[in-house]
Amino acid sequence: AQSVAQPEDQVNVAEGNPLTVKCTYSVSGNPYLFWYVQYPNRGLQFLLKYITGDNLVKGSYGFEAEFNKSQTSFHLKKPSALVSDSALYFCAVRDLPKAAGNKLTFGGGTRVLVKP
Amino acid sequence: DGGITQSPKYLFRKEGQNVTLSCEQNLNHDAMYWYRQDPGQGLRLIYYSQIVNDFQKGDIAEGYSVSREKKESFPLTVTSAQKNPTAFYLCASSDAGRGNTIYFGEGSWLTVV
């Protein structure tokens, strides 16, 4: 069975400093990996995904993520954090064959707090 | 505007009542999903549908029911059999391919009173 782990419940960072949100995964085949962000009382917004190709994926709002197959990781990064980046971040994986559906399995989420 | 519309945003249910959450999408997506989110926790899949008139149970389907009579609509009924229904419910949709992105609606809060 596929699974995703986000080892940090919360990440605190000062505005202007680099931001990293960690994600590791476990799948039986090739992973399709996704990052989403959720603001309070809102739905999830798609940030970026890794399907194949370059290990460094660039997404919305200046975020990027690096796929590392040997470490089974897909950490989300932003070079310079903004106060407005404060939100809940979810990593998700999909590796099931089509017959079993295209559903995503989500990690538990990491709350990011960017302080001015 | 294209997107996924969930209604109502807030819903209160009395003990023993069934309630239905609406989800409509105009993205022409084949697949639709319902997730449940509890405070401080991740998302868990309730039901999903890859095509009209077909749907599959997710990880926590007990106490819930769905229908998919139209491509654009995927309503979720929370039945009285669901013992702890208070949660944030998220509807989502995507094209059918594995690499396609799942997009989410704005969610509905259900509270038992």
HADDOCK unambig.tbl for C-alpha pairs under 7 A between the chains (distance, minus, plus):
assign (segid A and resid 32 and name CA) (segid B and resid 99 and name CA) 6.63 0.50 0.50
assign (segid A and resid 42 and name CA) (segid B and resid 106 and name CA) 5.12 0.50 0.50
assign (segid A and resid 42 and name CA) (segid B and resid 107 and name CA) 6.40 0.50 0.50
assign (segid A and resid 43 and name CA) (segid B and resid 90 and name CA) 6.81 0.50 0.50
assign (segid A and resid 43 and name CA) (segid B and resid 104 and name CA) 5.90 0.50 0.50
assign (segid A and resid 43 and name CA) (segid B and resid 105 and name CA) 5.54 0.50 0.50
assign (segid A and resid 43 and name CA) (segid B and resid 106 and name CA) 4.07 0.50 0.50
assign (segid A and resid 43 and name CA) (segid B and resid 107 and name CA) 5.47 0.50 0.50
assign (segid A and resid 44 and name CA) (segid B and resid 104 and name CA) 5.72 0.50 0.50
assign (segid A and resid 45 and name CA) (segid B and resid 104 and name CA) 6.99 0.50 0.50
assign (segid A and resid 46 and name CA) (segid B and resid 103 and name CA) 6.96 0.50 0.50
assign (segid A and resid 51 and name CA) (segid B and resid 99 and name CA) 6.20 0.50 0.50
assign (segid A and resid 98 and name CA) (segid B and resid 98 and name CA) 6.72 0.50 0.50
assign (segid A and resid 102 and name CA) (segid B and resid 98 and name CA) 5.59 0.50 0.50
assign (segid A and resid 106 and name CA) (segid B and resid 42 and name CA) 6.36 0.50 0.50
assign (segid A and resid 106 and name CA) (segid B and resid 43 and name CA) 6.08 0.50 0.50
assign (segid A and resid 107 and name CA) (segid B and resid 42 and name CA) 6.04 0.50 0.50
assign (segid A and resid 108 and name CA) (segid B and resid 41 and name CA) 5.50 0.50 0.50
assign (segid A and resid 108 and name CA) (segid B and resid 42 and name CA) 4.15 0.50 0.50
assign (segid A and resid 109 and name CA) (segid B and resid 42 and name CA) 5.83 0.50 0.50
